[in-house]
Amino acid sequence: MSKSFFVSDIHFGLQSEEAEDRKIERFAEFAGMVSREKGSLYMVGDILDYWMEFRHVIPKYFNPFLCLLREMIGHGVDIHYFAGNHDFWLGSYFGKVLGVRTYYGAKEPVIEGKHFYITHGDGLDPKDIGYRLFVSLFRNRFNLALFSAIQPDIAIGLMRKLSRLSRNHGGSNRHYEADFLFQYADSLAENKAFDFFVCGHSHMKSHKKLSNGRSDYVNLGTWTEGEYPYGVFENERFSLQQLK
């Protein structure tokens, strides 16, 4: 069977020009590897640090990444993109033009007979009222239509500021987020049968068993700290790996 690949929290557009060049180079290597396998790719949120879609304009900054997605699809790769708290509204470009399947919230696919629960990990904490309000405002189609009607350079500048606000909101709570996500998965496993809970968001890479001893918790980590982790599922086994 073909392999399934997983990656999260690359945050293209966040860092210095040098760091961004390194990330796109490594993603090109990763895309080549995935294309050779002709498998599936699950991008589990915050791949882009911000995204604003317009009717006739595509932000040129992300063109290398978008071209790599198109190349992978041309090689038969099935790509799934879960919106995160930075790329929180993906619009129609990814689906209608590129052929990428986009999702909001959690999905529960069956891969090679194993049940997955996949979510970026944002918005799960009921105490985070501010973020829930933010999502309700900016995943509202009417508000998005108004926002995208702004002159593109201005709108993209505002998106970058919103992205920084989201980062500042959660940036000092990584250990709390990591603990919360594990506890959320552990609690979920008490009432829902799944084999793998796969997420990102906290930037803290992890692969361990839940309390039931049967289900695995996987956090895919981040590409913003000089490492390039990704997940591979093959022959009913999940492993966290790293680009060298």
Backbone as numpy.savetxt, mean C-alpha at the origin, in Angstrom:
# Nx Ny Nz CAx CAy CAz Cx Cy Cz
2.87 -23.51 -9.22 2.04 -22.31 -9.22 2.91 -21.06 -9.22
2.36 -19.96 -9.76 3.11 -18.70 -9.78 3.15 -18.08 -8.39
4.13 -17.24 -8.17 4.31 -16.59 -6.89 3.40 -15.37 -6.77
3.05 -15.03 -5.53 2.37 -13.77 -5.24 3.33 -12.90 -4.44
3.45 -11.63 -4.84 4.37 -10.69 -4.21 3.59 -9.61 -3.48
4.17 -9.11 -2.40 3.52 -8.10 -1.57 4.54 -7.00 -1.23
4.08 -5.75 -1.27 4.94 -4.63 -0.89 4.07 -3.50 -0.35
4.65 -2.71 0.54 3.87 -1.63 1.17 4.79 -0.48 1.53
4.20 0.70 1.67 4.86 1.87 2.27 6.20 2.23 1.61
6.17 2.30 0.28 7.34 2.80 -0.44 7.42 4.32 -0.32
6.29 4.99 -0.36 6.20 6.45 -0.23 7.02 7.16 -1.30
6.77 6.81 -2.56 7.37 7.57 -3.65 6.96 9.04 -3.54
7.92 9.94 -3.63 7.64 11.37 -3.55 7.92 11.98 -2.20
8.36 11.19 -1.24 8.56 11.68 0.12 9.96 12.24 0.37
10.98 11.59 -0.16 12.34 11.84 0.30 13.16 12.69 -0.66
14.46 12.77 -0.41 15.36 13.56 -1.25 15.42 12.96 -2.65
15.89 13.75 -3.59 15.99 13.28 -4.97 16.86 12.03 -5.07
17.95 12.00 -4.31 18.85 10.84 -4.33 18.15 9.59 -3.80
17.45 9.74 -2.68 16.73 8.59 -2.11 15.61 8.12 -3.04
14.92 9.06 -3.69 13.85 8.69 -4.62 14.40 7.95 -5.83
15.57 8.39 -6.32 16.20 7.70 -7.44 16.55 6.26 -7.07
17.06 6.07 -5.84 17.39 4.72 -5.39 16.13 3.86 -5.32
15.04 4.44 -4.79 13.82 3.66 -4.65 13.27 3.23 -6.01
13.26 4.14 -6.99 12.70 3.76 -8.29 13.60 2.75 -8.98
14.92 2.85 -8.76 15.83 1.85 -9.32 15.55 0.47 -8.72
15.35 0.43 -7.40 15.08 -0.85 -6.76 13.71 -1.38 -7.14
12.75 -0.46 -7.32 11.42 -0.92 -7.73 11.47 -1.47 -9.15
12.33 -0.91 -10.00 12.48 -1.45 -11.35 13.04 -2.87 -11.29
13.99 -3.12 -10.37 14.50 -4.48 -10.17 13.38 -5.41 -9.69
12.63 -4.92 -8.72 11.52 -5.69 -8.17 10.49 -5.99 -9.25
10.14 -4.98 -10.05 9.15 -5.16 -11.12 9.64 -6.20 -12.13
10.94 -6.19 -12.44 11.48 -7.17 -13.36 11.36 -8.59 -12.81
11.64 -8.74 -11.51 11.52 -10.04 -10.86 10.07 -10.53 -10.90
9.12 -9.65 -10.55 7.70 -10.02 -10.55 7.24 -10.37 -11.97
7.71 -9.60 -12.96 7.32 -9.85 -14.36 7.81 -11.21 -14.84
9.04 -11.58 -14.45 9.56 -12.88 -14.88 8.74 -14.04 -14.32
8.17 -13.82 -13.14 7.35 -14.87 -12.51 5.93 -14.91 -13.07
5.50 -13.79 -13.69 4.14 -13.68 -14.23 3.09 -14.06 -13.17
3.33 -13.59 -11.95 2.43 -13.90 -10.86 1.50 -12.74 -10.55
1.27 -12.51 -9.26 0.41 -11.43 -8.80 1.21 -10.50 -7.91
0.84 -9.23 -7.91 1.46 -8.24 -7.05 0.38 -7.54 -6.24
0.56 -7.54 -4.92 -0.35 -6.84 -4.00 0.41 -5.66 -3.40
0.00 -4.46 -3.76 0.60 -3.24 -3.22 -0.30 -2.76 -2.09
0.20 -2.84 -0.85 -0.67 -2.73 0.32 -0.62 -1.32 0.93
-0.78 -0.31 0.10 -0.98 1.05 0.58 0.28 1.87 0.78
0.13 3.19 0.63 1.20 4.18 0.76 2.38 3.87 -0.15
2.08 3.36 -1.32 3.12 3.22 -2.35 3.53 4.60 -2.82
2.57 5.48 -3.00 2.82 6.89 -3.30 2.60 7.71 -2.03
3.43 8.71 -1.83 3.27 9.54 -0.64 2.10 10.51 -0.78
1.69 10.76 -2.00 0.50 11.57 -2.26 0.05 11.27 -3.69
-1.21 11.47 -3.96 -1.72 11.24 -5.32 -2.92 12.13 -5.54
-2.89 12.84 -6.64 -4.02 13.68 -7.03 -4.29 13.41 -8.49
-5.52 13.04 -8.80 -5.87 12.69 -10.17 -6.78 13.75 -10.77
-6.51 14.10 -12.01 -7.29 15.09 -12.74 -7.84 14.46 -14.02
-8.79 15.11 -14.63 -9.42 14.54 -15.82 -8.42 14.42 -16.97
-7.54 15.40 -17.14 -6.64 15.41 -18.30 -5.16 15.49 -17.90
-4.84 15.42 -16.62 -3.47 15.62 -16.17 -3.05 14.48 -15.24
-1.84 13.95 -15.47 -1.25 12.96 -14.58 0.04 13.57 -14.02
0.23 13.59 -12.71 1.45 14.17 -12.14 2.70 13.51 -12.72
3.56 14.30 -13.39 4.70 13.74 -14.11 5.73 13.12 -13.17
5.72 13.52 -11.91 6.71 13.03 -10.96 6.65 11.51 -10.83
5.46 10.92 -10.96 5.29 9.49 -10.76 5.33 8.69 -12.06
5.70 9.34 -13.16 5.66 8.66 -14.45 6.52 7.40 -14.50
7.76 7.39 -13.95 8.55 6.14 -13.99 7.85 4.98 -13.30
7.24 5.25 -12.16 6.50 4.21 -11.44 5.32 3.71 -12.26
4.55 4.62 -12.85 3.38 4.24 -13.63 3.78 3.43 -14.86
4.91 3.78 -15.47 5.40 3.03 -16.63 5.78 1.60 -16.24
6.36 1.44 -15.04 6.73 0.10 -14.57 5.48 -0.74 -14.30
4.43 -0.11 -13.79 3.17 -0.85 -13.61 2.63 -1.33 -14.95
2.66 -0.45 -15.94 2.16 -0.82 -17.27 2.98 -1.97 -17.86
4.30 -1.93 -17.66 5.16 -2.98 -18.17 4.84 -4.32 -17.51
4.65 -4.29 -16.18 4.32 -5.54 -15.49 3.01 -6.12 -15.99
2.01 -5.28 -16.17 0.72 -5.77 -16.67 0.88 -6.33 -18.08
1.75 -5.68 -18.88 2.03 -6.19 -20.21 2.67 -7.56 -20.20
3.35 -7.89 -19.11 3.98 -9.21 -18.97 3.04 -10.22 -18.28
1.80 -9.81 -18.06 0.82 -10.75 -17.51 0.69 -10.74 -16.01
1.27 -9.73 -15.34 1.17 -9.64 -13.88 -0.20 -9.09 -13.50
-0.83 -9.70 -12.54 -2.12 -9.26 -12.01 -1.83 -8.36 -10.80
-2.13 -7.05 -10.91 -1.74 -6.09 -9.88 -2.96 -5.63 -9.09
-2.83 -5.66 -7.76 -3.86 -5.23 -6.82 -3.28 -4.09 -5.98
-4.00 -2.99 -5.89 -3.50 -1.79 -5.19 -4.50 -1.41 -4.10
-4.07 -1.51 -2.85 -4.89 -1.12 -1.70 -4.54 0.31 -1.31
-5.54 1.18 -1.26 -5.30 2.57 -0.89 -4.86 2.65 0.58
-3.90 3.55 0.84 -3.44 3.79 2.20 -3.89 5.14 2.70
-3.25 5.62 3.74 -3.61 6.94 4.27 -2.88 8.07 3.57
-1.97 7.75 2.64 -1.33 8.78 1.83 -1.87 8.75 0.40
-1.88 7.59 -0.22 -2.53 7.44 -1.54 -3.97 7.00 -1.32
-4.71 7.83 -0.54 -6.01 7.39 -0.03 -7.13 7.45 -1.05
-6.92 8.12 -2.18 -7.94 8.07 -3.25 -7.23 7.87 -4.58
-7.41 6.68 -5.18 -6.64 6.32 -6.37 -7.34 6.70 -7.66
-8.61 7.02 -7.60 -9.30 7.47 -8.80 -9.45 6.37 -9.84
-9.71 6.79 -11.08 -10.00 5.83 -12.14 -8.80 5.51 -13.03
-7.74 6.31 -12.95 -6.61 6.13 -13.86 -5.99 4.74 -13.72
-5.79 4.31 -12.47 -5.15 3.01 -12.27 -5.98 1.87 -12.86
-7.28 1.93 -12.67 -8.13 0.85 -13.17 -8.41 0.93 -14.65
-8.86 2.09 -15.13 -9.33 2.22 -16.51 -8.19 2.31 -17.51
-7.09 2.96 -17.13 -5.98 3.15 -18.07 -4.92 2.07 -17.92
-4.52 1.80 -16.69 -3.43 0.85 -16.47 -3.92 -0.59 -16.32
-5.12 -0.79 -15.82 -5.61 -2.14 -15.58 -5.26 -2.68 -14.22
-4.97 -1.78 -13.27 -4.68 -2.17 -11.89 -5.99 -2.25 -11.11
-6.17 -3.26 -10.32 -7.36 -3.38 -9.48 -7.13 -2.58 -8.19
-8.06 -1.70 -7.86 -7.89 -0.85 -6.68 -8.94 -1.17 -5.63
-8.53 -1.02 -4.35 -9.40 -1.37 -3.24 -9.29 -0.32 -2.13
-10.37 -0.19 -1.38 -10.41 0.67 -0.20 -10.83 -0.19 0.97
-10.04 -0.17 2.04 -10.35 -1.03 3.18 -9.78 -2.42 2.98
-10.27 -3.37 3.76 -9.73 -4.74 3.77 -10.41 -5.60 2.70
-9.64 -6.55 2.19 -10.16 -7.59 1.30 -9.67 -8.94 1.78
-10.42 -9.99 1.40 -10.12 -11.33 1.90 -9.99 -12.32 0.74
-8.94 -12.19 -0.05 -8.76 -13.11 -1.17 -8.30 -14.49 -0.72
-8.58 -15.48 -1.53 -8.06 -16.83 -1.33 -6.95 -17.03 -2.36
-5.73 -17.30 -1.88 -4.57 -17.47 -2.75 -4.01 -18.85 -2.50
-3.95 -19.66 -3.54 -3.47 -21.04 -3.43 -4.18 -21.80 -2.31
-5.45 -21.54 -2.15 -6.24 -22.24 -1.14 -6.10 -21.71 0.26
-5.30 -20.66 0.46 -5.12 -20.06 1.78 -5.90 -18.75 1.86
-6.50 -18.50 3.00 -7.32 -17.31 3.20 -6.46 -16.16 3.74
-6.51 -15.05 3.02 -5.76 -13.85 3.40 -6.72 -12.77 3.88
-6.25 -11.97 4.81 -6.94 -10.74 5.20 -5.93 -9.63 4.96
-6.19 -8.80 3.94 -5.22 -7.78 3.51 -5.80 -6.40 3.75
-5.05 -5.55 4.43 -5.47 -4.17 4.70 -4.22 -3.32 4.89
-4.27 -2.06 4.48 -3.12 -1.20 4.76 -2.91 -1.07 6.26
-3.99 -0.89 6.99 -3.91 -0.80 8.45 -4.36 0.54 9.01
-4.67 1.49 8.15 -5.14 2.80 8.63 -6.64 2.72 8.90
-7.10 3.56 9.82 -8.53 3.69 10.09 -9.15 2.57 10.89
-8.35 1.66 11.41 -8.90 0.53 12.16 -9.14 0.88 13.63
-8.42 1.86 14.13 -8.52 2.24 15.54 -9.74 3.13 15.76
-10.75 2.69 16.49 -11.95 3.50 16.70 -11.68 4.78 17.49
-10.54 4.84 18.18 -10.18 6.04 18.94 -9.66 7.16 18.04
-9.27 6.81 16.82 -8.67 7.80 15.93 -9.78 8.55 15.17
-10.51 9.37 15.90 -11.67 10.07 15.34 -11.23 11.08 14.27
-10.09 11.73 14.50 -9.61 12.74 13.56 -9.35 12.15 12.18
-8.72 10.99 12.15 -8.43 10.37 10.85 -9.70 9.88 10.17
-10.62 9.34 10.97 -11.89 8.89 10.38 -12.65 10.05 9.75
-12.61 11.22 10.39 -13.24 12.41 9.83 -12.53 12.83 8.55
-11.20 12.79 8.56 -10.40 13.13 7.39 -10.79 12.25 6.20
-10.91 10.96 6.44 -11.25 10.03 5.37 -12.66 10.29 4.84
-13.59 10.57 5.75 -14.96 10.82 5.32 -15.05 12.06 4.44
-14.19 13.03 4.68 -14.19 14.25 3.88 -13.50 14.04 2.53
-12.37 13.34 2.53 -11.56 13.28 1.33 -11.74 12.01 0.51
-12.59 11.10 0.95 -13.02 10.04 0.07 -14.46 10.26 -0.37
-14.91 11.48 -0.19 -16.23 11.90 -0.65 -16.09 12.38 -2.11
-16.85 11.75 -3.01 -16.69 12.04 -4.43 -16.95 13.51 -4.77
-17.91 14.13 -4.08 -18.21 15.53 -4.35 -17.03 16.42 -3.97
-16.46 16.18 -2.78 -15.32 16.97 -2.34 -14.10 16.73 -3.23
-13.93 15.48 -3.66 -12.81 15.18 -4.54 -12.96 15.88 -5.89
-14.18 15.95 -6.39 -14.42 16.64 -7.65 -14.09 18.13 -7.53
-14.47 18.72 -6.40 -14.13 20.13 -6.16 -12.61 20.32 -6.08
-11.96 19.41 -5.36 -10.52 19.52 -5.16 -9.77 19.37 -6.48
-10.20 18.42 -7.32 -9.50 18.18 -8.58 -9.76 19.27 -9.61
-10.74 20.14 -9.33 -11.01 21.26 -10.24 -10.03 22.42 -10.02
-9.26 22.35 -8.92 -8.26 23.38 -8.65 -7.13 23.25 -9.67
-6.45 24.36 -9.98 -5.30 24.33 -10.88 -4.32 23.25 -10.40
-3.85 22.35 -11.30 -3.11 21.17 -10.89 -1.91 21.43 -9.98
-1.08 22.43 -10.30 0.10 22.68 -9.46 -0.30 23.05 -8.04
-1.36 23.83 -7.92 -1.85 24.22 -6.58 -2.42 23.00 -5.85
-3.23 22.21 -6.57 -3.87 21.05 -5.96 -2.83 20.04 -5.48
-1.80 19.79 -6.29 -0.77 18.83 -5.90 0.01 19.36 -4.70
0.25 20.68 -4.66 0.90 21.27 -3.49 0.07 21.05 -2.23
-1.24 21.20 -2.35 -2.12 20.95 -1.20 -2.10 19.47 -0.80
-2.05 18.58 -1.79 -1.97 17.15 -1.48 -0.71 16.83 -0.70
0.39 17.45 -1.07 1.64 17.19 -0.36 1.55 17.68 1.09
0.88 18.80 1.29 0.71 19.31 2.66 -0.18 18.38 3.47
-1.26 17.87 2.85 -2.13 16.92 3.54 -1.37 15.65 3.88
-0.48 15.24 2.98 0.32 14.06 3.24 1.22 14.26 4.45
1.82 15.45 4.55 2.67 15.75 5.71 1.86 15.76 6.99
0.63 16.28 6.92 -0.24 16.26 8.10 -0.52 14.83 8.55
-0.79 13.95 7.59 -1.05 12.55 7.92 0.18 11.92 8.55
1.38 12.25 8.02 2.61 11.69 8.57 2.85 12.21 9.98
2.65 13.51 10.19 2.86 14.09 11.52 1.89 13.51 12.53
0.69 13.19 12.05 -0.34 12.64 12.94 0.06 11.28 13.49
0.70 10.48 12.64 1.03 9.13 13.08 2.50 8.86 13.28
3.36 9.83 12.93 4.78 9.57 12.90 5.40 9.24 14.23
4.87 9.75 15.32 5.46 9.50 16.64 4.84 8.29 17.33
3.94 7.58 16.63 3.21 6.48 17.26 3.45 5.14 16.58
4.64 4.94 15.99 4.88 3.72 15.23 4.78 2.47 16.09
5.35 2.51 17.29 5.28 1.33 18.15 3.84 1.08 18.59
3.10 2.16 18.88 1.69 1.99 19.23 0.93 1.39 18.06
1.18 1.90 16.83 0.47 1.40 15.65 0.80 -0.07 15.41
2.10 -0.42 15.58 2.49 -1.82 15.36 1.82 -2.74 16.37
1.81 -2.32 17.63 1.15 -3.13 18.67 -0.34 -3.22 18.41
-0.94 -2.08 18.02 -2.38 -2.09 17.77 -2.73 -3.03 16.62
-1.96 -2.99 15.53 -2.26 -3.83 14.38 -2.15 -5.32 14.73
-1.13 -5.67 15.51 -1.01 -7.07 15.91 -2.19 -7.48 16.80
-2.54 -6.62 17.75 -3.66 -6.93 18.64 -4.97 -6.99 17.87
-5.13 -6.10 16.87 -6.33 -6.12 16.03 -6.43 -7.45 15.29
-5.31 -7.89 14.71 -5.30 -9.16 13.98 -5.58 -10.32 14.93
-5.00 -10.27 16.11 -5.20 -11.32 17.10 -6.67 -11.43 17.50
-7.29 -10.26 17.73 -8.70 -10.24 18.10 -9.58 -10.71 16.94
-9.24 -10.28 15.74 -10.01 -10.66 14.56 -10.00 -12.18 14.36
-8.85 -12.79 14.64 -8.70 -14.22 14.42 -9.57 -15.05 15.36
-10.06 -14.44 16.44 -10.94 -15.16 17.36 -12.30 -15.46 16.73
-12.71 -14.59 15.79 -14.05 -14.73 15.20 -14.05 -14.94 13.70
-12.89 -14.84 13.06 -12.82 -14.97 11.61 -11.66 -15.91 11.27
-11.93 -16.86 10.40 -10.89 -17.80 10.02 -10.07 -17.24 8.85
-8.79 -17.08 9.07 -7.87 -16.70 7.99 -6.50 -17.28 8.31
-5.69 -17.41 7.27 -4.35 -17.97 7.43 -3.29 -16.88 7.57
-3.50 -15.75 6.85 -2.50 -14.68 6.87 -3.19 -13.32 6.97
-2.75 -12.52 7.93 -3.16 -11.12 8.06 -1.98 -10.30 7.56
-2.16 -9.59 6.45 -1.06 -8.85 5.82 -1.40 -7.36 5.83
-0.46 -6.55 6.33 -0.70 -5.10 6.44 0.62 -4.34 6.27
0.53 -3.03 6.38 1.68 -2.13 6.38 1.46 -1.08 7.45
1.56 0.19 7.04 1.16 1.35 7.83 2.13 1.72 8.96
2.50 0.79 9.81 3.33 1.15 10.97 4.81 1.26 10.60
5.20 0.80 9.41 6.59 0.80 8.95 7.47 -0.16 9.74
6.90 -1.02 10.55 7.67 -1.93 11.38 7.48 -3.36 10.89
8.48 -3.84 10.15 8.41 -5.16 9.51 8.30 -6.26 10.56
7.42 -7.23 10.29 7.20 -8.29 11.27 6.52 -9.48 10.61
6.86 -10.68 11.07 6.18 -11.90 10.64 6.17 -12.85 11.84
5.00 -13.07 12.41 4.91 -13.93 13.59 3.53 -14.55 13.68
3.43 -15.56 14.51 2.17 -16.26 14.71 1.25 -15.45 15.62
-0.05 -15.56 15.34 -1.05 -15.02 16.25 -1.29 -16.02 17.39
-2.07 -15.59 18.36 -2.26 -16.41 19.57 -2.91 -17.75 19.28
-3.67 -17.85 18.19 -4.33 -19.12 17.89 -3.35 -20.19 17.40
-2.09 -19.77 17.14 -1.07 -20.72 16.72 -1.19 -21.19 15.29
-2.20 -20.72 14.58 -2.44 -21.16 13.20 -2.27 -20.04 12.19
-2.71 -18.83 12.56 -2.69 -17.70 11.63 -1.39 -16.91 11.78
-0.93 -16.34 10.65 0.28 -15.53 10.65 -0.07 -14.04 10.54
0.67 -13.23 11.28 0.62 -11.77 11.16 1.84 -11.32 10.39
1.62 -10.53 9.32 2.72 -10.03 8.49 2.59 -8.53 8.32
3.62 -7.80 8.73 3.71 -6.38 8.40 4.87 -6.23 7.43
4.62 -5.60 6.30 5.57 -5.59 5.19 6.69 -4.56 5.33
6.63 -3.70 6.35 7.70 -2.73 6.53 7.63 -1.58 5.55
8.76 -0.88 5.37 8.80 0.33 4.55 10.08 0.40 3.73
10.03 1.19 2.66 11.22 1.45 1.83 11.83 2.82 2.14
11.44 3.46 3.20 11.91 4.82 3.48 13.16 4.86 4.36
13.68 3.70 4.75 14.78 3.66 5.71 16.01 2.94 5.16
16.15 2.95 3.83 17.34 2.38 3.21 17.30 0.88 3.02
16.18 0.26 3.32 15.99 -1.16 3.05 14.79 -1.33 2.11
14.72 -2.49 1.47 13.70 -2.69 0.43 13.03 -4.05 0.62
12.19 -4.17 1.68 11.54 -5.45 1.98 10.33 -5.71 1.09
10.02 -6.97 0.94 8.81 -7.38 0.23 8.43 -8.78 0.70
7.22 -9.17 0.44 6.74 -10.49 0.81 6.54 -11.37 -0.41
6.72 -12.67 -0.21 6.49 -13.65 -1.27 5.66 -14.80 -0.70
4.62 -15.16 -1.43 3.81 -16.32 -1.05 3.90 -17.34 -2.16
4.37 -18.54 -1.80 4.55 -19.61 -2.78 4.47 -20.94 -2.07
3.79 -21.89 -2.69 3.65 -23.23 -2.12 3.12 -23.20 -0.69
2.13 -22.32 -0.50 1.41 -22.18 0.78 2.29 -21.62 1.91
3.42 -21.04 1.56 4.30 -20.46 2.57 4.55 -18.99 2.27
4.53 -18.17 3.33 4.79 -16.73 3.19 6.17 -16.44 3.78
6.97 -15.65 3.05 8.26 -15.25 3.56 8.49 -13.77 3.30
9.12 -13.10 4.26 9.58 -11.73 4.08 11.00 -11.76 3.53
11.21 -11.06 2.43 12.53 -11.04 1.80 12.97 -9.60 1.61
14.15 -9.44 1.04 14.74 -8.12 0.90 15.53 -8.03 -0.39
15.36 -6.92 -1.11 16.21 -6.69 -2.27 17.62 -6.39 -1.77
18.60 -7.01 -2.37 19.99 -6.83 -1.95 20.56 -5.53 -2.48
